Amino acid sequence: MSISDLFESGFKKRNEDHFAAIVRVAMSDGIINDAEKQFLDRLATRLDITESEYKEILKDYKTHPINPPTSYDIRLERLYDLARMVWADHIEGPNQFGLLEKLAVGLGFNQDNVKYIADKALTLVHYEVDLDEFTEKMKKMNQ
């Protein structure tokens, strides 16, 4: 196996784990609604998740670990995806908020600030900001 094959397989695994984490959020209420399904379909394409991998992840999403990205920008991008999935569920209850907090910690955000981070993420997604604006505002939230 070449080094490029090792890199690609590691990258692929991280994408699968990230996708599984988002499926976990979608399944937190026991169903995947139409908005969630559309989002998952788009995200699967973007993350290069094949149809068979998609089906397998839906079947066993809880077995995938949450792998924190090393880049802060990628961490924010993944938080954006997760917050959008929580918002697509149209449920603002404590279960989804608590799950987003846990996933944010799993992504590598500081546990002391995670409530504030999750709240800010959900607020920005509520206002339908795009990824660039989300990233900019999250980076400046302490200023």
MDTraj code that builds the backbone (N, CA, C; nanometers):
import mdtraj as md
import numpy as np

residues = "MET SER ILE SER ASP LEU PHE GLU SER GLY PHE LYS LYS ARG ASN GLU ASP HIS PHE ALA ALA ILE VAL ARG VAL ALA MET SER ASP GLY ILE ILE ASN ASP ALA GLU LYS GLN PHE LEU ASP ARG LEU ALA THR ARG LEU ASP ILE THR GLU SER GLU TYR LYS GLU ILE LEU LYS ASP TYR LYS THR HIS PRO ILE ASN PRO PRO THR SER TYR ASP ILE ARG LEU GLU ARG LEU TYR ASP LEU ALA ARG MET VAL TRP ALA ASP HIS ILE GLU GLY PRO ASN GLN PHE GLY LEU LEU GLU LYS LEU ALA VAL GLY LEU GLY PHE ASN GLN ASP ASN VAL LYS TYR ILE ALA ASP LYS ALA LEU THR LEU VAL HIS TYR GLU VAL ASP LEU ASP GLU PHE THR GLU LYS MET LYS LYS MET ASN GLN".split()
xyz = np.array([
    [0.0855, -0.1175, 0.0000],
    [0.0000, 0.0000, 0.0000],
    [0.0902, 0.1239, 0.0000],
    [0.0566, 0.2189, -0.0870],
    [0.1374, 0.3405, -0.0967],
    [0.0963, 0.4408, 0.0111],
    [0.1803, 0.5417, 0.0289],
    [0.1499, 0.6470, 0.1269],
    [0.0223, 0.7200, 0.0878],
    [0.0032, 0.7443, -0.0416],
    [-0.1194, 0.8133, -0.0837],
    [-0.2425, 0.7290, -0.0536],
    [-0.2317, 0.5952, -0.0652],
    [-0.3440, 0.5077, -0.0302],
    [-0.3744, 0.5156, 0.1189],
    [-0.2686, 0.5198, 0.2010],
    [-0.2888, 0.5335, 0.3460],
    [-0.3567, 0.6653, 0.3797],
    [-0.3122, 0.7743, 0.3162],
    [-0.3717, 0.9052, 0.3404],
    [-0.5180, 0.9043, 0.2994],
    [-0.5468, 0.8514, 0.1798],
    [-0.6848, 0.8493, 0.1312],
    [-0.7744, 0.7641, 0.2192],
    [-0.7232, 0.6485, 0.2675],
    [-0.8070, 0.5637, 0.3514],
    [-0.8349, 0.6314, 0.4862],
    [-0.7368, 0.7022, 0.5421],
    [-0.7579, 0.7758, 0.6670],
    [-0.8564, 0.8895, 0.6488],
    [-0.8442, 0.9611, 0.5372],
    [-0.9350, 1.0711, 0.5053],
    [-1.0766, 1.0173, 0.4881],
    [-1.0889, 0.9057, 0.4195],
    [-1.2188, 0.8431, 0.3946],
    [-1.2832, 0.8013, 0.5275],
    [-1.2034, 0.7428, 0.6158],
    [-1.2546, 0.6982, 0.7454],
    [-1.3045, 0.8173, 0.8282],
    [-1.2290, 0.9267, 0.8273],
    [-1.2722, 1.0465, 0.9011],
    [-1.4042, 1.0995, 0.8451],
    [-1.4181, 1.0997, 0.7123],
    [-1.5433, 1.1447, 0.6514],
    [-1.6596, 1.0536, 0.6908],
    [-1.6354, 0.9240, 0.6922],
    [-1.7400, 0.8300, 0.7316],
    [-1.7801, 0.8524, 0.8778],
    [-1.6812, 0.8727, 0.9638],
    [-1.7107, 0.8965, 1.1055],
    [-1.7873, 1.0277, 1.1253],
    [-1.7495, 1.1303, 1.0492],
    [-1.8203, 1.2581, 1.0574],
    [-1.9646, 1.2408, 1.0099],
    [-1.9821, 1.1704, 0.9006],
    [-2.1156, 1.1450, 0.8482],
    [-2.1973, 1.0663, 0.9512],
    [-2.1375, 0.9669, 1.0149],
    [-2.2071, 0.8873, 1.1164],
    [-2.2482, 0.9744, 1.2347],
    [-2.1646, 1.0714, 1.2724],
    [-2.1997, 1.1621, 1.3825],
    [-2.3218, 1.2450, 1.3455],
    [-2.3310, 1.2859, 1.2213],
    [-2.4463, 1.3646, 1.1775],
    [-2.5707, 1.2765, 1.1705],
    [-2.5541, 1.1522, 1.1263],
    [-2.6657, 1.0578, 1.1275],
    [-2.7134, 1.0378, 1.2715],
    [-2.6202, 1.0342, 1.3659],
    [-2.6548, 1.0185, 1.5075],
    [-2.7451, 1.1336, 1.5535],
    [-2.7138, 1.2555, 1.5108],
    [-2.7982, 1.3699, 1.5445],
    [-2.9346, 1.3545, 1.4789],
    [-2.9357, 1.3169, 1.3525],
    [-3.0627, 1.3008, 1.2805],
    [-3.1502, 1.1938, 1.3459],
    [-3.0882, 1.0882, 1.3955],
    [-3.1626, 0.9770, 1.4543],
    [-3.1947, 0.9986, 1.6022],
    [-3.1560, 1.1110, 1.6583],
    [-3.1783, 1.1330, 1.8014],
    [-3.3262, 1.1322, 1.8385],
    [-3.4138, 1.1616, 1.7432],
    [-3.5572, 1.1553, 1.7706],
    [-3.6206, 1.0279, 1.7138],
    [-3.5370, 0.9370, 1.6625],
    [-3.5856, 0.8079, 1.6160],
    [-3.6206, 0.7998, 1.4690],
    [-3.6258, 0.9138, 1.3998],
    [-3.6580, 0.9127, 1.2572],
    [-3.5704, 1.0130, 1.1824],
    [-3.5608, 0.9927, 1.0526],
    [-3.4952, 1.0900, 0.9661],
    [-3.6050, 1.1518, 0.8808],
    [-3.6319, 1.2815, 0.9038],
    [-3.7381, 1.3485, 0.8280],
    [-3.6870, 1.3875, 0.6888],
    [-3.7749, 1.4433, 0.6066],
    [-3.7382, 1.4753, 0.4682],
    [-3.6240, 1.5766, 0.4595],
    [-3.6274, 1.6802, 0.5441],
    [-3.5214, 1.7816, 0.5418],
    [-3.3877, 1.7188, 0.5800],
    [-3.3896, 1.6316, 0.6797],
    [-3.2672, 1.5630, 0.7208],
    [-3.2164, 1.4715, 0.6102],
    [-3.3076, 1.3989, 0.5471],
    [-3.2698, 1.3075, 0.4388],
    [-3.2043, 1.3842, 0.3245],
    [-3.2624, 1.4968, 0.2865],
    [-3.2042, 1.5780, 0.1791],
    [-3.0652, 1.6272, 0.2187],
    [-3.0506, 1.6715, 0.3426],
    [-2.9217, 1.7183, 0.3898],
    [-2.8200, 1.6041, 0.3913],
    [-2.8605, 1.4873, 0.4419],
    [-2.7708, 1.3720, 0.4449],
    [-2.7289, 1.3301, 0.3041],
    [-2.8215, 1.3339, 0.2108],
    [-2.7890, 1.2991, 0.0723],
    [-2.6832, 1.3936, 0.0156],
    [-2.7014, 1.5236, 0.0374],
    [-2.6037, 1.6222, -0.0128],
    [-2.4690, 1.6050, 0.0568],
    [-2.4743, 1.5841, 0.1867],
    [-2.3512, 1.5694, 0.2626],
    [-2.2765, 1.4423, 0.2228],
    [-2.3491, 1.3344, 0.2001],
    [-2.2859, 1.2087, 0.1576],
    [-2.2110, 1.2292, 0.0266],
    [-2.2713, 1.3020, -0.0644],
    [-2.2045, 1.3310, -0.1921],
    [-2.0788, 1.4136, -0.1673],
    [-2.0910, 1.5167, -0.0852],
    [-1.9774, 1.6053, -0.0572],
    [-1.8628, 1.5320, 0.0128],
    [-1.8977, 1.4356, 0.0985],
    [-1.7964, 1.3605, 0.1725],
    [-1.7521, 1.2336, 0.0998],
    [-1.8029, 1.2141, -0.0219],
    [-1.7670, 1.0980, -0.1035],
    [-1.8058, 0.9672, -0.0352],
    [-1.9259, 0.9650, 0.0209],
    [-1.9814, 0.8455, 0.0837],
    [-2.0634, 0.7728, -0.0234],
    [-2.0278, 0.6477, -0.0516],
    [-2.0999, 0.5717, -0.1540],
    [-2.2371, 0.5299, -0.1006],
    [-2.3220, 0.4838, -0.1912],
    [-2.4556, 0.4414, -0.1517],
    [-2.4494, 0.3238, -0.0539],
    [-2.3591, 0.2294, -0.0789],
    [-2.3486, 0.1148, 0.0122],
    [-2.2931, 0.1579, 0.1478],
    [-2.1957, 0.2500, 0.1495],
    [-2.1438, 0.3023, 0.2763],
    [-2.2530, 0.3778, 0.3510],
    [-2.3322, 0.4549, 0.2783],
    [-2.4450, 0.5302, 0.3343],
    [-2.5390, 0.4354, 0.4085],
    [-2.5783, 0.3271, 0.3403],
    [-2.6706, 0.2307, 0.4008],
    [-2.6097, 0.1637, 0.5228],
    [-2.4814, 0.1295, 0.5143],
    [-2.4128, 0.0647, 0.6261],
    [-2.4038, 0.1593, 0.7462],
    [-2.3725, 0.2856, 0.7207],
    [-2.3640, 0.3843, 0.8293],
    [-2.5007, 0.4035, 0.8939],
    [-2.6068, 0.4088, 0.8137],
    [-2.7414, 0.4215, 0.8706],
    [-2.7725, 0.3046, 0.9633],
    [-2.7224, 0.1876, 0.9277],
    [-2.7487, 0.0680, 1.0065],
    [-2.6714, 0.0672, 1.1389],
    [-2.5461, 0.1156, 1.1377],
    [-2.4633, 0.1054, 1.2580],
    [-2.3895, 0.2355, 1.2921],
    [-2.4593, 0.3474, 1.2825],
    [-2.3977, 0.4786, 1.3044],
    [-2.3380, 0.4945, 1.4438],
    [-2.3887, 0.4231, 1.5415],
    [-2.3394, 0.4382, 1.6796],
    [-2.2023, 0.3743, 1.7004],
    [-2.1590, 0.2904, 1.6072],
    [-2.0287, 0.2246, 1.6240],
    [-1.9134, 0.3107, 1.5742],
    [-1.9429, 0.4208, 1.5077],
    [-1.8387, 0.5088, 1.4550],
    [-1.7957, 0.6087, 1.5619],
    [-1.6655, 0.6247, 1.5806],
    [-1.6180, 0.7228, 1.6782],
    [-1.6308, 0.8650, 1.6251],
    [-1.6317, 0.9600, 1.7160],
    [-1.6261, 1.1008, 1.6768],
    [-1.4791, 1.1393, 1.6796],
    [-1.4210, 1.1586, 1.5619],
    [-1.2787, 1.1922, 1.5508],
    [-1.2625, 1.3424, 1.5391],
    [-1.1987, 1.4054, 1.6371],
    [-1.1836, 1.5509, 1.6294],
    [-1.0849, 1.5916, 1.5200],
    [-1.1250, 1.6857, 1.4371],
    [-1.0319, 1.7353, 1.3351],
    [-0.9215, 1.8181, 1.4003],
    [-0.8053, 1.8174, 1.3393],
    [-0.6928, 1.8928, 1.3943],
    [-0.6988, 2.0394, 1.3551],
    [-0.7651, 2.0717, 1.2459],
    [-0.7755, 2.2093, 1.1984],
    [-0.8985, 2.2768, 1.2593],
    [-0.8798, 2.3982, 1.3102],
    [-0.9916, 2.4729, 1.3692],
    [-1.0983, 2.5020, 1.2641],
    [-1.0577, 2.5332, 1.1408],
    [-1.1546, 2.5604, 1.0347],
    [-1.2381, 2.4366, 1.0020],
    [-1.1754, 2.3200, 0.9988],
    [-1.2499, 2.1969, 0.9725],
    [-1.3417, 2.1662, 1.0904],
    [-1.2944, 2.1921, 1.2108],
    [-1.3781, 2.1730, 1.3298],
    [-1.5028, 2.2610, 1.3209],
    [-1.4863, 2.3857, 1.2786],
    [-1.6015, 2.4756, 1.2634],
    [-1.6937, 2.4279, 1.1511],
    [-1.6356, 2.3777, 1.0435],
    [-1.7175, 2.3265, 0.9330],
    [-1.8023, 2.2080, 0.9798],
    [-1.7431, 2.1204, 1.0568],
    [-1.8176, 2.0050, 1.1079],
    [-1.9230, 2.0483, 1.2094],
    [-1.8922, 2.1470, 1.2914],
    [-1.9910, 2.2015, 1.3850],
    [-2.1077, 2.2620, 1.3073],
    [-2.0769, 2.3317, 1.2007],
    [-2.1799, 2.3905, 1.1151],
    [-2.2725, 2.2808, 1.0615],
    [-2.2144, 2.1729, 1.0110],
    [-2.2946, 2.0614, 0.9595],
    [-2.3838, 2.0038, 1.0690],
    [-2.3271, 1.9831, 1.1862],
    [-2.4045, 1.9259, 1.2967],
    [-2.5155, 2.0199, 1.3429],
    [-2.4856, 2.1475, 1.3539],
    [-2.5871, 2.2453, 1.3962],
    [-2.7000, 2.2528, 1.2935],
    [-2.6642, 2.2466, 1.1660],
    [-2.7676, 2.2473, 1.0615],
    [-2.8570, 2.1247, 1.0727],
    [-2.7984, 2.0102, 1.1069],
    [-2.8782, 1.8894, 1.1203],
    [-2.9718, 1.9019, 1.2402],
    [-2.9233, 1.9533, 1.3514],
    [-3.0096, 1.9741, 1.4676],
    [-3.1226, 2.0689, 1.4304],
    [-3.0907, 2.1751, 1.3595],
    [-3.1925, 2.2731, 1.3216],
    [-3.2911, 2.2143, 1.2211],
    [-3.2422, 2.1312, 1.1282],
    [-3.3306, 2.0683, 1.0282],
    [-3.4345, 1.9806, 1.0963],
    [-3.4016, 1.9320, 1.2160],
    [-3.4928, 1.8489, 1.2924],
    [-3.6077, 1.9301, 1.3504],
    [-3.5946, 2.0632, 1.3499],
    [-3.6974, 2.1549, 1.4023],
    [-3.7321, 2.1260, 1.5480],
    [-3.6349, 2.0759, 1.6206],
    [-3.6551, 2.0499, 1.7625],
    [-3.5463, 2.1234, 1.8378],
    [-3.5861, 2.2137, 1.9226],
    [-3.4887, 2.2930, 1.9970],
    [-3.4800, 2.2474, 2.1419],
    [-3.5264, 2.1266, 2.1673],
    [-3.5315, 2.0773, 2.3043],
    [-3.3957, 2.0426, 2.3612],
    [-3.3949, 2.0064, 2.4879],
    [-3.2698, 1.9781, 2.5573],
    [-3.1951, 1.8570, 2.5017],
    [-3.2657, 1.7578, 2.4469],
    [-3.1966, 1.6406, 2.3934],
    [-3.1061, 1.6774, 2.2767],
    [-3.1582, 1.7541, 2.1808],
    [-3.0777, 1.7923, 2.0658],
    [-2.9668, 1.8887, 2.1062],
    [-2.9976, 1.9820, 2.1939],
    [-2.8959, 2.0773, 2.2382],
    [-2.7857, 2.0033, 2.3137],
    [-2.8255, 1.9132, 2.4018],
    [-2.7285, 1.8340, 2.4771],
    [-2.6444, 1.7460, 2.3863],
    [-2.7073, 1.6878, 2.2851],
    [-2.6328, 1.6052, 2.1912],
    [-2.5335, 1.6897, 2.1125],
    [-2.5752, 1.8099, 2.0703],
    [-2.4829, 1.8983, 1.9984],
    [-2.3658, 1.9360, 2.0888],
    [-2.3911, 1.9592, 2.2149],
    [-2.2819, 1.9898, 2.3092],
    [-2.1841, 1.8727, 2.3182],
    [-2.2368, 1.7512, 2.3311],
    [-2.1498, 1.6332, 2.3391],
    [-2.0681, 1.6159, 2.2117],
    [-2.1324, 1.6336, 2.0976],
    [-2.0608, 1.6198, 1.9710],
    [-1.9562, 1.7298, 1.9557],
    [-1.9873, 1.8489, 2.0043],
    [-1.8905, 1.9595, 1.9971],
    [-1.7672, 1.9276, 2.0820],
    [-1.7883, 1.8699, 2.1988],
    [-1.6741, 1.8273, 2.2812],
    [-1.5957, 1.7202, 2.2063],
    [-1.6684, 1.6275, 2.1436],
    [-1.6033, 1.5232, 2.0646],
    [-1.5245, 1.5790, 1.9472],
    [-1.5688, 1.6924, 1.8950],
    [-1.4959, 1.7575, 1.7857],
    [-1.3712, 1.8302, 1.8343],
    [-1.3591, 1.8452, 1.9659],
    [-1.2396, 1.9067, 2.0208],
    [-1.2600, 2.0453, 2.0786],
    [-1.3842, 2.0905, 2.0880],
    [-1.4097, 2.2204, 2.1503],
    [-1.3973, 2.2069, 2.3012],
    [-1.3565, 2.3139, 2.3656],
    [-1.3329, 2.3162, 2.5090],
    [-1.4641, 2.2944, 2.5844],
    [-1.4620, 2.1995, 2.6755],
    [-1.5821, 2.1648, 2.7506],
    [-1.6346, 2.2816, 2.8338],
    [-1.5458, 2.3698, 2.8781],
    [-1.5882, 2.4851, 2.9579],
    [-1.6713, 2.5841, 2.8773],
    [-1.6506, 2.5883, 2.7453],
    [-1.7190, 2.6849, 2.6594],
    [-1.8255, 2.6219, 2.5701],
    [-1.8463, 2.4923, 2.5814],
    [-1.9285, 2.4222, 2.4833],
    [-2.0747, 2.4694, 2.4829],
    [-2.1301, 2.5062, 2.5965],
    [-2.2691, 2.5553, 2.5981],
    [-2.2815, 2.6830, 2.5154],
    [-2.1869, 2.7724, 2.5325],
    [-2.1857, 2.8977, 2.4581],
    [-2.1636, 2.8716, 2.3088],
    [-2.0725, 2.7820, 2.2768],
    [-2.0419, 2.7481, 2.1376],
    [-2.1642, 2.6867, 2.0696],
    [-2.2288, 2.5913, 2.1363],
    [-2.3468, 2.5262, 2.0788],
    [-2.4608, 2.6261, 2.0606],
    [-2.4814, 2.7126, 2.1595],
    [-2.5865, 2.8133, 2.1500],
    [-2.5608, 2.9083, 2.0333],
    [-2.4371, 2.9539, 2.0201],
    [-2.4013, 3.0457, 1.9105],
    [-2.4181, 2.9757, 1.7761],
    [-2.3755, 2.8510, 1.7668],
    [-2.3886, 2.7757, 1.6419],
    [-2.5343, 2.7615, 1.6014],
    [-2.6199, 2.7256, 1.6969],
    [-2.7621, 2.7094, 1.6653],
    [-2.8269, 2.8430, 1.6289],
    [-2.7852, 2.9504, 1.6943],
    [-2.8382, 3.0829, 1.6614],
    [-2.8006, 3.1219, 1.5187],
    [-2.6754, 3.1014, 1.4821],
    [-2.6314, 3.1363, 1.3462],
    [-2.7034, 3.0521, 1.2410],
    [-2.7197, 2.9237, 1.2685],
    [-2.7895, 2.8368, 1.1736],
    [-2.9366, 2.8778, 1.1635],
    [-2.9952, 2.9199, 1.2748],
    [-3.1338, 2.9684, 1.2737],
    [-3.1488, 3.0852, 1.1748],
    [-3.0484, 3.1704, 1.1683],
    [-3.0517, 3.2847, 1.0763],
    [-3.0020, 3.2495, 0.9364],
    [-2.9817, 3.1189, 0.9121],
    [-2.9480, 3.0656, 0.7803],
    [-2.8221, 3.1258, 0.7199],
    [-2.7194, 3.1457, 0.8024],
    [-2.5929, 3.1953, 0.7497],
    [-2.5242, 3.0829, 0.6721],
    [-2.4395, 3.1207, 0.5771],
    [-2.3642, 3.0193, 0.5039],
    [-2.2396, 2.9818, 0.5836],
    [-2.1651, 2.8842, 0.5331],
    [-2.0481, 2.8346, 0.6056],
    [-1.9453, 2.9438, 0.6291],
    [-1.9207, 3.0283, 0.5296],
    [-1.8202, 3.1338, 0.5453],
    [-1.8576, 3.2312, 0.6562],
    [-1.9833, 3.2747, 0.6571],
    [-2.0273, 3.3678, 0.7610],
    [-2.0282, 3.3004, 0.8982],
    [-2.0709, 3.1739, 0.9015],
    [-2.0703, 3.0971, 1.0259],
    [-1.9293, 3.0921, 1.0838],
    [-1.8332, 3.0567, 1.0001],
    [-1.6937, 3.0463, 1.0437],
    [-1.6420, 3.1795, 1.0948],
    [-1.6702, 3.2843, 1.0214],
    [-1.6236, 3.4180, 1.0610],
    [-1.6831, 3.4597, 1.1955],
    [-1.8130, 3.4409, 1.2113],
    [-1.8792, 3.4837, 1.3350],
    [-1.8388, 3.3965, 1.4542],
    [-1.8174, 3.2678, 1.4311],
    [-1.7734, 3.1804, 1.5398],
    [-1.6325, 3.2186, 1.5849],
    [-1.5477, 3.2543, 1.4908],
    [-1.4114, 3.2939, 1.5257],
    [-1.4083, 3.4255, 1.6025],
    [-1.5068, 3.5115, 1.5771],
    [-1.5094, 3.6443, 1.6407],
    [-1.6028, 3.6522, 1.7610],
    [-1.6587, 3.5386, 1.8035],
    [-1.7606, 3.5452, 1.9097],
    [-1.7040, 3.5875, 2.0445],
    [-1.5768, 3.5766, 2.0655],
    [-1.5184, 3.6180, 2.1928],
    [-1.4655, 3.7599, 2.1900],
    [-1.4820, 3.8272, 2.0786],
    [-1.4275, 3.9633, 2.0661],
    [-1.5317, 4.0658, 2.0999],
])
top = md.Topology()
chain = top.add_chain()
for i, resn in enumerate(residues, 1):
    res = top.add_residue(resn, chain, resSeq=i)
    for name in ("N", "CA", "C"):
        top.add_atom(name, md.element.get_by_symbol(name[0]), res)
traj = md.Trajectory(xyz[None], top)
